[in-house]
Amino acid sequence: MNVPTQSSDAQVSVDLTNCDREPIHKLGRVQSYGALLAVSSDWIVQHASENLEGILGVHWDDALGRPLSELIVSDGFDRIRRNLRIIENPEGVLRLFGVALQANGRAFDVSVHGSGQHMILEFEPKFDKTCRDVLAEVYPQIALLRRDRDLPEMAQGAARGLQQLSGFDSVMVYQFQSDGAGKVVAEERADGRSQYHGLMFPASDIPAQARALYKRSLLRLISDVNDPGSPILPETGLDGQLIDLSLAVTRAVSPIHIEYLRNMGVQASMSVSIIKDGELWGLFACHHHSPRYIDYEQRTAIEMFAHMFSYELSRFEDGLRKRAEADASRLQTMLMGHMADGRPMSESLLAVSKEIKSVISHDGLVLFENDAFHATGHGFSEEEFRLLGRFLDRSIGSSVFHTDELGKLHPPARDYENRVAGMLAIPISKRPRDYLVLTRGPQKDTVSWAGDPAKPATMGPNGVRLTPRKSFDVWRQTVTGKSLPWKPVESHAAERLRTILLEVFLKVTDAANLERKHNQEQQQLLISELNHRVRNILNLMRGLLSQSRNTSSTLEEFTDNLDGRIQALARAHDQLTSEQWEPSSLKALIECEFDAYVGTESRVVIRGPEVMVDAKAFTTLALVLHEMATNSIKYGALSSPSGVVHVNLAQDRNGGILMDWIERGGPPVVPPKRRGFGSMIIESSIPHELRGNAEISYRVTGVEAHFRLPAQVIHSIVENAPATQTAAPAPVQTAKPERLEGRGLVLEDALIIAMDAAGILEDLGASHVEIVSSVAGALKWVENNDVDFAVLDVNLGSEQSLPVAELLHRKGVPFVLATGYGNGDELTSVYPPCEIVQKPFSGSSLKMAMFEAILQAGQR
């Protein structure tokens, strides 16, 4: 605000920034309680305060041009010089207490710091003869700070502690607001009254350059407002400039500030900075109604007390921030849950709007995504927000932005400030930007000021400057068009929410867009590759079918052989796809083959390095290992309770792998009378498809097979891998299988698979099996019919079988999930307790899973 004032020469503009331009760090004077010397780098005195003789007993004029060592005793000079390393930092200040500087042994507190080309030394006589331990006084007050649990209690406790330490009549905790104004958040007075607690002070009361000095020099004592001070002579150096006294502890006081204190009725004051995260958070403002001096050592202890308050303040706000982060993490979990159901961002966010509100209080929520407007609660209309969105695009950048007075920044918002006064905007995409915006309605508030904050400027005795106000009576202002302010912890939570949205939703969206583009570009290639793989699989199945039929003497043998080989291929495929078709472990493949059978003893020992085999060789190895394992279970070592299979892996000189299969402790070995398809797989697959070697011997002591895998199919080898033992498969059971009783349900959208599953259940004894292909059909049939067991496909095209599983679980009906996804961990976390069978399932695998499900249901 500019206020024109008339002078004799011209009309001069006076505004609040006149105070900001006052050079308070170059006043050319010191307070009378200390003396100052400015010396060159070689310790020659170049400036001295006029009161030097009264402090050190040396006339200022006699000190100029002389070495410092001639003005003080050698012990004192040596102590100063020894400790100078402390001020190597440009902002460093050397503090020494109780230094003898005169021959009479009189003690001084000394401050030394750098200022331009000078080194500034300040001396304060030590008046206290009681040998007080000031640290012993301050530590109990520091300990009390840690007992307070919220900001008002902390501030009040700190004010109380500092009032006791300093002896000042009153101590206020003064917190700076976002606009530079200050608020007294705590006050402790010796008379027990409250004068300024809760009042606001305008930003002009502590101008910008004063706030900058408070960040550099953390404690400021004004011992007597009536002290005329002592000039520093000569006033300027050869450059014509006054000495910079920014870090000087005895620096004199601005006439404007002296008048301000007098208008408050204050005779002495002390300000102690409260720094948090490197910024000026506030001040301890200490006032006394008569002159009061505190020596430098005690002031240093008080400064340490302020440091500890700053630390506890940061710790308190860190605690709030951690709670906000925990809330944000909980919110992330909920959002992830909605995303897992495939819901769009708008639906997911609106679904958790109450949870967002519990973390960041708001009245309305707007999501502007892909040029679509979604809103809930009290907020903007679509037309209002589209206009605001253009303002946000050109104004706020990519960070979270908030304001509690939107109409001040965006004039059109004044038309609806009765609905929306404050806004917190979270950008959630690159340009063109999408936004999540939280709104707050207007908060009618009455702010109490220590005097009129908008008082007119008047010319005073200090020239073209504001004259400090004389009235500090409470002045109340009704505030409109503003919301409750957004707290730092809410802003921090908003940043976390922004990160969640970017990392969770937008990453998924961007990935989907990229994948869509990639799919479009690669569609023809993928179709060709799919045709190639399907034809290979069909040819492989045709070969297995034909060869298994030719080498099987009975239908049961044919079925068992074909089913076992298909299952071996499926297990190998699962292992590959779990690694996203990356190289896979040979040991894991061997263990996987034996895990397909139920066993309790550890009679399969695998030794040698960990071998990672390329995906192209995995199918071949799966078939070979299946034939070896099946033969061992039927006829070899594992058909006997004492038999053991040793599989030894070793690297040959060419980088290939030697795999020795040795069986011991089984029944007498009888070589096969005819060379069937299984023998062909064992002896010919690796040489033919992998260009390796295979040899099998039927020794009296047990079957031995030796295979060599060439280096071309080996991805990597890790030596010194420990030996592993797998659960040995039990001999083939020939006992009569258990029987099912009652009615069954098969929920499967592929008819042939559904018919196969129904046939298996009927073979196991089911009296009737109903086949349905949709969730709605299954729910209707279960509600209207008795069902004793069920087989559910997980994925039914555009829907999942979860609702049917939940209904069966409530009714206590055992069921088996059939899935082709491989890993069942995600299913077990979503579906009710059940058994899972991998596709393609066999009669034995479905039977085993179904009877286990019935057993588990009976136990529940």
C-alpha positions in Angstrom: 0.0 0.0 0.0 1.5 3.4 -1.0 0.6 6.4 1.2 1.6 9.7 -0.3 3.1 12.2 2.2 4.0 15.8 1.6 7.6 17.1 2.3 9.0 20.5 1.7 10.8 19.4 -1.5 8.6 16.9 -3.1 5.9 14.3 -2.6 7.5 11.1 -1.3 5.9 7.7 -1.2 6.1 5.9 2.1 5.2 2.2 2.3 5.9 -0.8 4.4 9.0 -1.7 2.4 10.8 1.4 3.7 11.6 -0.7 6.8 12.8 -3.5 4.6 15.4 -1.2 3.1 16.9 0.1 6.4 20.6 -1.1 6.6 20.3 -2.5 10.2 23.5 -4.5 9.7 25.6 -1.4 9.1 24.7 1.0 11.8 28.3 1.9 12.7 27.7 1.6 16.5 27.8 -1.0 19.3 25.9 -1.3 22.5 27.7 0.0 25.5 28.0 -3.3 27.3 30.8 -4.4 25.0 33.6 -3.0 23.0 34.6 -3.9 19.4 37.9 -4.1 17.4 38.2 -4.8 13.7 41.6 -6.1 12.8 43.4 -7.1 9.6 44.6 -10.6 8.7 47.9 -9.8 10.4 46.2 -8.7 13.6 46.6 -4.9 13.1 43.7 -2.9 14.6 41.9 -0.8 11.9 38.7 0.1 13.7 37.7 0.4 17.3 34.6 1.4 19.2 34.8 4.6 21.1 34.1 2.9 24.4 37.3 0.8 24.2 39.0 2.7 27.0 36.1 2.0 29.4 36.1 -1.7 28.6 39.8 -2.6 27.9 41.5 0.5 29.3 43.0 1.5 25.9 41.9 4.7 24.2 40.4 3.9 20.8 42.8 6.3 18.9 45.8 4.7 20.6 44.6 1.2 19.5 44.4 2.0 15.8 47.4 0.8 13.8 48.8 -1.4 16.6 49.0 -5.2 16.8 46.3 -6.8 19.0 49.1 -8.5 21.0 50.1 -5.1 22.3 46.6 -4.4 23.6 45.9 -7.6 25.6 48.0 -9.9 27.7 49.8 -12.7 25.9 47.8 -15.6 27.5 44.6 -14.1 26.2 46.0 -13.5 22.7 47.3 -17.0 22.5 44.0 -18.5 23.6 42.2 -16.5 20.9 44.7 -17.4 18.2 44.7 -21.2 19.1 40.9 -21.4 18.6 40.6 -19.5 15.3 40.0 -22.7 13.3 36.4 -22.6 14.4 35.8 -19.5 12.3 37.1 -21.0 9.0 33.4 -21.3 8.1 32.2 -17.8 6.9 29.3 -18.0 9.3 31.4 -19.3 12.1 31.7 -17.5 15.4 34.4 -18.2 18.1 33.1 -17.9 21.6 35.5 -17.8 24.6 34.4 -17.3 28.2 36.3 -16.0 31.1 39.4 -14.9 29.1 42.0 -12.8 31.0 42.8 -9.8 28.7 44.4 -7.4 31.2 47.3 -7.6 33.6 45.0 -7.2 36.5 43.4 -10.6 35.6 40.0 -9.2 34.8 38.0 -11.8 32.8 36.0 -11.1 29.6 33.7 -13.1 27.3 35.0 -12.8 23.8 33.4 -13.2 20.4 35.4 -13.5 17.2 34.1 -13.7 13.6 35.0 -12.7 10.1 33.5 -9.8 8.2 34.8 -9.0 4.8 38.5 -8.2 5.0 38.3 -7.8 8.7 38.2 -10.0 11.8 35.8 -8.7 14.4 36.6 -9.1 18.1 34.0 -8.1 20.7 34.8 -8.0 24.4 32.2 -8.1 27.3 33.5 -7.7 30.9 32.6 -10.7 33.1 30.6 -9.2 36.0 29.3 -12.4 37.6 31.8 -13.5 40.3 29.7 -16.4 41.6 31.2 -19.0 39.2 27.7 -20.1 38.1 27.4 -23.3 36.1 25.1 -22.1 33.4 24.9 -25.5 31.7 23.7 -27.0 34.9 20.8 -24.5 34.9 19.8 -25.1 31.3 19.9 -29.0 31.2 16.8 -29.5 33.4 14.8 -27.1 31.2 15.9 -29.0 28.1 14.8 -32.3 29.7 11.3 -30.8 30.4 10.9 -30.1 26.7 10.7 -33.8 25.9 7.6 -34.3 28.1 5.2 -32.3 26.0 3.1 -34.0 23.4 1.6 -31.3 21.2 2.7 -28.0 19.8 0.9 -25.6 22.2 2.2 -27.6 25.2 5.8 -27.6 23.8 5.7 -23.9 23.1 4.3 -23.0 26.5 6.8 -25.3 28.2 9.7 -23.7 26.3 8.5 -20.2 27.1 8.3 -21.1 30.8 11.8 -22.6 30.7 13.3 -19.7 29.0 11.6 -17.2 31.3 13.2 -19.0 34.3 16.6 -19.2 32.6 16.7 -15.5 31.5 14.8 -13.8 34.3 13.0 -11.5 31.8 9.6 -10.3 32.8 7.9 -12.0 29.8 8.8 -14.5 27.1 6.7 -15.1 24.0 6.9 -17.8 21.4 6.4 -16.0 18.1 5.6 -18.2 15.1 6.0 -16.7 11.6 3.0 -17.3 9.2 3.2 -18.0 5.5 2.7 -14.3 4.7 5.4 -13.0 7.0 3.0 -12.0 9.8 3.6 -13.5 13.3 1.4 -15.1 15.9 2.1 -15.4 19.6 1.5 -19.1 20.2 2.7 -19.1 23.8 3.4 -16.5 26.5 4.9 -16.8 30.0 5.0 -13.7 32.2 6.3 -13.1 35.7 3.1 -11.4 36.7 1.1 -14.5 35.6 -1.1 -12.4 33.2 -1.5 -12.9 29.5 -1.1 -9.9 27.3 -0.3 -11.0 23.7 -1.1 -14.7 23.7 -3.0 -15.6 20.5 -2.5 -12.2 18.9 -1.2 -11.6 15.4 1.5 -9.1 14.5 1.9 -7.6 11.0 4.8 -8.7 8.8 6.1 -5.1 8.9 6.9 -5.4 12.6 9.8 -7.7 11.7 11.0 -6.5 8.3 12.6 -8.8 5.7 16.2 -7.9 6.4 15.6 -8.4 10.2 14.3 -11.9 9.5 17.4 -12.6 7.3 19.7 -11.5 10.2 17.8 -13.7 12.6 18.8 -16.7 10.4 22.5 -15.8 10.6 22.8 -14.5 14.2 20.6 -16.6 16.4 20.5 -14.5 19.6 20.1 -10.7 19.9 20.3 -8.8 23.2 19.2 -5.2 23.7 20.1 -4.5 27.3 18.8 -0.9 27.5 16.7 0.9 24.9 18.0 4.2 26.3 21.6 3.3 25.7 23.0 5.7 23.1 25.7 3.1 22.2 29.2 3.8 21.1 30.3 4.6 17.5 32.9 2.6 15.7 35.8 4.8 14.5 36.8 5.5 11.9 33.3 5.2 10.6 34.3 3.8 7.2 37.2 2.0 5.6 39.1 3.1 2.5 36.1 1.8 0.4 33.8 4.3 2.1 31.6 1.5 3.5 30.5 0.9 7.1 31.6 -2.4 8.7 29.1 -5.2 8.2 28.0 -6.1 11.7 25.6 -8.9 10.7 27.2 -11.4 13.1 28.2 -8.9 15.8 26.7 -9.7 19.2 27.1 -6.1 20.4 25.6 -4.5 17.3 23.6 -1.4 18.0 19.9 -1.1 17.5 17.9 0.5 14.7 16.2 3.8 15.9 13.0 2.5 14.4 13.2 -0.7 16.5 14.1 1.3 19.7 11.0 3.5 19.2 8.9 0.3 18.6 10.1 -1.2 21.9 9.5 2.1 23.8 5.9 2.2 22.4 5.4 -1.3 23.9 6.7 -0.1 27.2 9.8 -2.3 27.0 13.2 -1.3 28.4 15.2 -4.4 27.4 14.6 -7.3 25.0 16.2 -10.5 23.8 15.3 -12.4 20.7 16.3 -16.0 20.1 15.8 -17.6 16.7 13.9 -20.9 16.3 15.3 -22.6 13.2 13.6 -25.6 11.7 14.7 -27.4 8.6 17.1 -24.5 7.8 14.4 -21.9 7.9 13.2 -19.3 10.4 10.2 -20.9 12.1 9.8 -18.3 14.8 11.4 -16.4 17.7 11.6 -16.4 21.5 10.8 -12.8 22.2 11.9 -11.7 25.7 10.8 -8.4 27.2 11.8 -6.6 30.4 10.4 -3.4 31.9 13.8 -2.2 33.1 17.3 -2.5 31.7 18.6 -6.0 31.8 22.0 -7.4 30.8 22.8 -11.2 30.5 26.4 -12.1 30.0 27.6 -13.8 26.8 28.1 -17.2 28.4 24.6 -17.4 29.8 23.2 -16.2 26.4 25.1 -19.0 24.7 23.5 -21.5 27.1 20.1 -20.0 26.2 20.9 -20.3 22.5 21.6 -24.0 23.1 18.2 -24.3 24.8 16.6 -22.8 21.7 18.5 -25.3 19.5 17.0 -28.1 21.6 13.5 -26.7 21.3 14.1 -26.6 17.5 15.2 -30.2 17.6 12.1 -31.3 19.6 9.9 -29.3 17.3 11.4 -31.1 14.3 10.9 -34.4 16.1 7.3 -33.6 16.9 6.6 -32.7 13.3 8.4 -35.8 12.1 6.0 -37.8 14.2 3.1 -36.1 12.5 4.7 -36.8 9.2 5.2 -40.5 9.9 1.6 -40.8 11.0 0.6 -39.2 7.7 2.8 -41.6 5.8 1.2 -44.5 7.6 -2.2 -43.2 6.7 -1.0 -42.7 3.1 0.3 -46.3 3.0 -3.1 -47.6 4.3 -4.7 -45.5 1.5 -2.3 -47.0 -1.0 -3.4 -50.5 0.0 -7.0 -49.6 -0.5 -6.4 -48.1 -3.9 -4.4 -51.1 -4.9 -7.3 -53.3 -3.9 -9.7 -51.3 -6.1 -7.2 -51.4 -8.9 -6.8 -55.2 -8.6 -10.6 -55.4 -9.4 -9.9 -53.6 -12.7 -11.8 -50.4 -11.7 -10.9 -47.1 -13.4 -9.1 -44.4 -11.5 -12.2 -42.2 -11.1 -14.2 -45.0 -9.6 -11.4 -46.1 -7.3 -10.7 -42.6 -6.0 -14.3 -41.7 -5.4 -14.8 -45.0 -3.6 -12.1 -44.1 -1.1 -13.0 -40.4 -0.8 -13.9 -40.9 2.9 -10.5 -42.5 3.6 -8.7 -39.6 1.8 -10.8 -37.2 4.0 -9.5 -38.9 7.1 -6.0 -38.2 6.0 -6.5 -34.7 4.4 -9.6 -33.0 5.7 -11.7 -31.5 2.9 -15.3 -30.7 1.8 -15.2 -31.7 -1.8 -13.1 -33.8 -4.2 -12.6 -33.3 -8.0 -10.8 -35.6 -10.3 -10.1 -34.2 -13.8 -8.7 -37.1 -15.9 -8.4 -37.4 -19.7 -10.6 -34.3 -20.0 -13.4 -35.9 -18.0 -14.8 -34.2 -14.8 -15.7 -36.3 -11.7 -16.7 -34.7 -8.4 -18.1 -35.5 -5.0 -19.0 -33.4 -2.0 -19.1 -29.6 -2.0 -16.9 -28.1 -4.7 -16.7 -26.8 -8.2 -19.1 -27.1 -11.1 -17.5 -28.5 -14.3 -17.5 -25.1 -16.0 -15.8 -23.5 -12.9 -13.2 -26.1 -12.8 -12.3 -26.1 -16.5 -11.5 -22.3 -16.1 -9.5 -23.1 -12.9 -7.7 -25.9 -14.7 -6.3 -23.5 -17.3 -5.0 -21.3 -14.4 -3.4 -24.3 -12.8 -1.8 -25.4 -16.0 0.1 -22.1 -16.4 0.8 -21.4 -12.7 1.6 -24.3 -10.4 4.1 -26.6 -12.1 4.2 -30.3 -11.2 4.2 -30.0 -7.4 1.3 -30.1 -5.0 -0.1 -26.6 -4.6 -2.5 -25.2 -1.9 -4.1 -22.0 -0.9 -6.6 -21.0 1.7 -7.7 -17.9 -0.3 -8.4 -19.0 -3.8 -10.1 -15.8 -4.8 -6.9 -13.8 -4.2 -5.0 -15.8 -6.8 -7.9 -16.6 -9.2 -10.3 -13.7 -9.4 -13.2 -15.8 -10.9 -13.2 -17.8 -7.7 -14.6 -14.8 -5.8 -18.0 -15.6 -7.4 -18.3 -18.9 -5.6 -16.2 -18.3 -2.5 -19.3 -19.0 -0.4 -18.8 -22.7 -1.6 -15.0 -23.0 -2.3 -12.5 -20.7 -0.5 -9.5 -23.1 -0.2 -8.0 -25.6 -2.6 -5.3 -28.3 -2.6 -4.3 -29.3 -6.2 -2.4 -32.5 -6.9 -1.1 -32.8 -10.5 -1.2 -36.5 -11.5 0.1 -36.5 -15.0 2.3 -34.7 -17.6 0.8 -32.1 -19.8 -2.0 -31.8 -20.6 -2.3 -32.1 -16.8 -4.8 -34.2 -14.9 -5.6 -33.1 -11.4 -7.0 -34.4 -8.1 -8.3 -31.3 -6.3 -9.5 -31.1 -2.7 -11.6 -28.2 -1.7 -12.5 -26.4 1.6 -15.4 -24.1 2.2 -15.1 -20.6 3.7 -14.3 -20.3 7.4 -15.7 -17.2 9.0 -13.0 -16.2 11.4 -12.1 -13.2 13.6 -8.4 -12.5 13.8 -7.1 -10.6 16.8 -4.2 -8.3 16.0 -1.9 -6.4 18.4 -3.0 -3.1 16.9 -4.5 -2.2 13.4 -2.4 -4.2 10.8 -3.4 -1.7 8.1 -2.7 1.5 10.0 -1.9 4.4 7.7 1.8 5.4 7.3 2.9 8.7 8.7 6.1 10.6 8.5 8.1 10.7 11.7 11.4 11.8 13.2 13.3 9.1 11.3 12.8 10.6 7.8 11.1 8.8 4.9 10.4 5.7 7.0 7.4 4.3 8.8 7.0 5.5 12.3 6.4 2.5 14.6 2.9 2.3 15.7 2.1 3.5 19.2 -0.9 1.3 19.9 -0.9 -2.4 20.6 -4.5 -2.6 21.7 -6.4 -5.7 20.5 -7.8 -5.0 17.0 -10.2 -7.6 15.7 -10.6 -8.3 12.0 -13.4 -10.4 10.4 -11.9 -12.5 7.6 -14.1 -13.7 4.7 -13.2 -15.7 1.6 -10.7 -17.9 3.4 -10.7 -21.5 4.4 -8.9 -23.2 7.2 -5.2 -23.3 6.2 -3.7 -26.5 4.9 -1.2 -27.9 7.5 2.3 -28.9 6.5 1.5 -32.5 7.4 -1.5 -32.4 5.1 0.7 -31.0 2.3 3.2 -33.9 3.0 0.3 -36.4 2.8 -0.8 -34.9 -0.5 2.7 -35.4 -1.9 2.6 -39.0 -0.8 -0.8 -39.4 -2.4 0.5 -37.8 -5.6 3.4 -40.3 -5.6 0.9 -43.2 -5.1 -1.2 -42.0 -8.0 1.7 -41.6 -10.3 3.4 -44.9 -9.4 0.3 -47.0 -9.1 -2.4 -45.8 -11.4 -0.5 -43.8 -14.0 2.3 -46.3 -14.3 -0.4 -48.9 -15.0 -2.1 -46.6 -17.5 1.1 -45.6 -19.2 2.2 -49.2 -19.4 -1.2 -50.2 -20.8 -0.9 -47.5 -23.5 2.6 -48.5 -24.3 1.6 -52.2 -24.4 -1.4 -51.3 -26.7 0.9 -49.5 -29.1 3.4 -52.3 -29.0 0.7 -54.9 -29.6 -0.6 -53.0 -32.6 2.9 -52.9 -34.0 3.6 -56.5 -33.3 0.2 -58.0 -33.9 1.1 -59.8 -37.1 4.4 -61.1 -35.7 2.6 -62.4 -32.6 -0.1 -64.1 -34.6 2.6 -65.8 -36.7 4.5 -66.9 -33.6 1.3 -68.1 -32.0 0.5 -70.2 -35.1 4.0 -71.6 -35.0 3.8 -72.5 -31.3 0.3 -74.0 -31.5 1.3 -76.2 -34.5 4.4 -77.4 -32.6 2.3 -78.2 -29.6 -0.3 -80.0 -31.7 2.5 -82.0 -33.5 4.1 -82.9 -30.2 0.7 -84.0 -28.8 0.0 -86.0 -31.9 3.5 -87.7 -31.6 3.0 -88.5 -27.9 -0.5 -89.9 -28.7 0.7 -92.0 -31.5 3.8 -93.4 -29.9 2.1 -94.0 -26.5 -0.6 -96.0 -28.3 1.9 -98.1 -30.2 3.9 -99.0 -27.1 1.0 -99.6 -24.7 -0.6 -103.0 -24.3 -3.7 -101.9 -22.5 -6.0 -98.9 -22.6 -5.2 -98.2 -18.9 -1.4 -98.3 -19.6 -1.9 -96.0 -22.7 -3.9 -93.5 -20.6 -1.4 -93.5 -17.7 1.6 -93.0 -20.0 0.0 -90.2 -22.1 -1.3 -88.5 -19.0 2.0 -88.6 -17.2 3.9 -87.2 -20.2 1.4 -84.3 -20.7 1.6 -83.5 -17.0 5.5 -83.5 -17.2 5.3 -81.0 -20.1 2.8 -78.9 -18.1 5.0 -78.7 -15.0 8.0 -77.7 -17.2 5.8 -75.0 -18.9 4.7 -73.7 -15.5 8.3 -73.4 -14.3 9.3 -71.6 -17.5 6.3 -69.1 -17.4 6.9 -68.4 -13.7 10.3 -67.1 -14.8 8.7 -65.3 -17.8 10.3 -67.7 -20.2 13.8 -66.9 -18.8 16.5 -69.6 -18.2 15.4 -72.0 -15.4 17.0 -74.2 -12.9 17.8 -77.8 -13.8 17.7 -78.9 -10.2 14.3 -77.3 -9.8 13.0 -79.2 -12.8 14.2 -82.5 -11.3 12.6 -81.7 -7.9 9.4 -80.6 -9.7 9.2 -83.9 -11.4 9.4 -85.9 -8.1 7.1 -83.5 -6.3 4.4 -84.6 -8.6 4.2 -87.8 -6.6 3.3 -88.1 -2.9 6.2 -89.3 -0.7 7.5 -88.9 2.8 11.2 -90.0 2.7 14.1 -88.1 1.3 15.5 -90.6 -1.1 16.4 -88.5 -4.1 19.8 -86.8 -3.7 20.9 -84.1 -6.2 24.5 -83.0 -6.1 26.5 -80.5 -8.2 26.4 -76.9 -9.3 23.2 -74.9 -9.9 22.6 -75.1 -13.7 20.4 -72.6 -15.5 19.1 -74.1 -18.7 17.8 -72.1 -21.7 14.0 -72.3 -22.3 14.4 -74.0 -25.6 15.8 -77.2 -23.9 13.3 -77.3 -21.1 10.6 -79.3 -22.7 13.0 -82.0 -23.9 14.5 -82.4 -20.5 11.1 -82.5 -18.9 10.1 -85.5 -20.9 13.4 -87.3 -20.4 13.3 -86.8 -16.6 9.7 -87.8 -16.4 10.4 -91.1 -18.1 13.4 -91.7 -15.8 11.4 -90.9 -12.7 8.4 -92.9 -13.8 10.5 -96.0 -14.5 12.2 -95.7 -11.1 8.9 -95.5 -9.4 7.4 -98.4 -11.2 10.3 -100.8 -11.6 13.5 -99.2 -10.2 15.0 -98.0 -6.9 12.0 -95.9 -5.8 9.7 -98.9 -6.0 11.5 -100.2 -3.0 11.3 -98.6 0.5 15.2 -98.7 0.7 16.0 -97.5 -2.8 17.8 -94.2 -3.5 18.3 -92.2 -6.6 21.5 -90.1 -7.0 21.6 -87.3 -9.6 25.1 -85.9 -10.0 25.7 -82.7 -12.1 29.2 -81.7 -13.2 30.7 -79.3 -15.8 32.8 -80.7 -18.6 35.8 -79.0 -20.2 33.7 -77.5 -23.0 31.2 -75.7 -20.7 28.5 -78.4 -21.0 26.9 -80.3 -18.2 27.3 -84.0 -17.4 24.2 -85.5 -15.6 24.6 -88.9 -14.1 21.5 -90.8 -12.9 22.4 -93.6 -10.5 19.9 -95.9 -8.7 20.8 -98.0 -5.7 18.9 -100.3 -3.3 16.0 -101.2 -5.5 14.8 -104.6 -6.7 16.9 -106.6 -9.2 17.3 -104.8 -12.5 15.7 -106.6 -15.5 16.5 -104.9 -18.9 13.4 -104.2 -20.9 12.4 -106.9 -23.3 11.3 -104.4 -25.9 12.4 -100.8 -26.8 9.3 -98.7 -26.2 8.5 -95.0 -26.7 9.8 -94.2 -23.2 13.2 -95.7 -24.0 13.2 -93.7 -27.3 12.6 -90.5 -25.3 15.4 -91.3 -22.9 18.0 -92.4 -25.4 17.2 -90.2 -28.4 15.6 -86.8 -27.3 18.8 -85.1 -26.0 21.0 -86.2 -28.9 18.4 -85.4 -31.6 17.0 -82.1 -30.3 19.8 -80.7 -28.1 22.8 -82.1 -30.0 23.9 -83.8 -26.7 24.6 -87.3 -25.6 22.5 -90.0 -23.8 23.4 -93.5 -22.5 21.4 -95.8 -20.2 22.7 -99.0 -18.6 20.7 -101.7 -16.8 23.4 -102.9 -14.2 22.8 -105.5 -11.5 23.3 -102.8 -8.8 20.8 -100.5 -10.4 19.9 -98.4 -13.4 22.6 -95.9 -14.5 22.1 -93.2 -17.1 24.6 -90.7 -18.3 23.6 -87.5 -20.2 25.6 -84.6 -21.6 24.0 -81.2 -22.2 26.0 -79.1 -24.7 27.2 -75.6 -23.7 24.7 -74.1 -26.3 21.7 -74.9 -24.1 23.4 -73.8 -20.8 22.8 -70.2 -19.7 24.9 -70.2 -16.5 26.5 -72.4 -13.9 26.9 -71.6 -10.2 29.5 -73.7 -8.5 29.5 -74.9 -4.9 25.7 -75.3 -4.7 24.7 -77.5 -1.7 23.3 -81.0 -2.3 19.5 -81.2 -2.1 17.2 -84.0 -1.2 13.7 -84.2 -2.5 10.8 -86.0 -1.0 10.9 -89.4 -2.6 7.9 -90.5 -4.5 5.9 -93.3 -3.1 5.4 -96.5 -5.1 2.5 -96.6 -7.4 -0.7 -97.3 -5.4 -2.9 -100.1 -6.7 -5.5 -100.0 -3.9 -9.1 -99.3 -4.9 -9.5 -95.5 -5.1 -12.0 -93.6 -2.9 -15.4 -92.9 -4.2 -17.5 -89.7 -4.5 -21.1 -89.6 -3.4 -23.7 -87.1 -4.4 -24.2 -84.3 -7.0 -21.4 -82.2 -8.4 -21.0 -78.9 -10.3 -18.5 -78.0 -13.0 -18.2 -74.3 -13.8 -16.1 -74.0 -17.0 -16.6 -72.0 -20.2 -14.7 -74.4 -22.4 -17.1 -77.3 -23.2 -14.5 -80.0 -23.9 -12.6 -79.3 -20.7 -16.0 -79.2 -18.8 -17.0 -82.5 -20.2 -13.6 -84.0 -19.3 -13.9 -82.8 -15.7 -17.5 -84.0 -15.4 -16.4 -87.5 -16.7 -13.7 -87.7 -14.1 -16.1 -86.9 -11.3 -18.6 -89.4 -12.6 -15.8 -92.1 -12.8 -15.1 -91.3 -9.1 -18.7 -92.0 -8.2 -20.7 -88.8 -8.7 -24.4 -89.5 -9.2 -24.9 -86.4 -11.3 -22.6 -83.6 -12.5 -24.1 -80.3 -13.7 -22.1 -78.3 -16.3 -22.6 -74.5 -16.4 -20.5 -71.8 -18.2 -21.3 -68.5 -16.4 -21.3 -67.1 -12.9 -25.0 -66.2 -13.0 -25.9 -69.7 -14.1 -23.8 -71.4 -11.4 -25.3 -69.1 -8.7 -28.8 -69.9 -9.8 -28.2 -73.7 -9.9 -26.5 -73.8 -6.5 -29.3 -71.8 -4.9 -32.0 -74.1 -6.3 -30.2 -77.5 -6.0 -28.2 -79.5 -3.5 -24.5 -79.7 -4.4 -21.9 -81.8 -2.7 -18.7 -80.9 -4.5 -17.6 -78.6 -7.4 -14.9 -77.8 -9.8 -14.5 -74.1 -10.7 -12.5 -72.6 -13.5 -11.0 -69.3 -12.3 -11.2 -67.2 -15.5 -14.5 -67.4 -17.4 -13.6 -65.0 -20.2 -15.0 -61.6 -19.0 -15.7 -62.7 -15.4 -14.2 -64.7 -12.6 -15.7 -67.5 -10.5 -15.1 -65.8 -7.1 -18.8 -65.1 -6.3 -19.6 -68.8 -6.8 -16.6 -69.9 -4.6 -17.8 -67.6 -1.9 -21.3 -69.0 -2.0 -20.1 -72.6 -1.9 -17.8 -71.7 1.0 -20.7 -70.2 3.0 -22.7 -73.4 2.3 -19.8 -75.6 3.4 -19.5 -77.2 0.0 -15.9 -78.4 -0.9 -14.6 -77.2 -4.3 -11.5 -77.3 -6.4 -10.2 -74.4 -8.5 -8.8 -75.2 -11.9 -6.4 -72.7 -13.3 -3.8 -72.3 -16.1 -2.1 -69.4 -14.4 0.6 -71.5 -12.6 1.2 -69.7 -9.3 -1.7 -70.1 -6.9 -0.5 -67.6 -4.3 -2.6 -64.8 -5.6 -5.6 -67.0 -5.8 -5.3 -68.2 -2.2 -5.2 -64.6 -1.0 -8.5 -63.8 -2.7 -10.5 -67.0 -2.8 -11.9 -68.8 0.2 -9.9 -71.8 1.4 -9.8 -74.4 -1.3 -7.6 -76.8 -3.3 -6.0 -75.7 -6.6 -5.3 -77.9 -9.6 -3.2 -76.8 -12.5 -4.5 -77.1 -16.1 -4.2 -79.4 -18.0 -5.4 -81.6 -15.1 -5.4 -85.4 -15.1 -7.8 -87.8 -13.5 -5.4 -88.5 -10.7 -4.5 -84.9 -10.0 -8.2 -83.8 -10.0 -9.0 -86.8 -7.8 -6.3 -86.0 -5.3 -7.3 -82.3 -5.1 -11.0 -83.1 -4.7 -10.6 -85.6 -1.9 -8.2 -83.2 -0.1 -10.9 -80.5 -0.4 -13.5 -82.9 1.0 -11.2 -83.7 3.9 -10.4 -80.1 4.7 -14.1 -79.2 4.5 -14.9 -82.0 7.0 -12.3 -80.6 9.4 -13.8 -77.1 9.3 
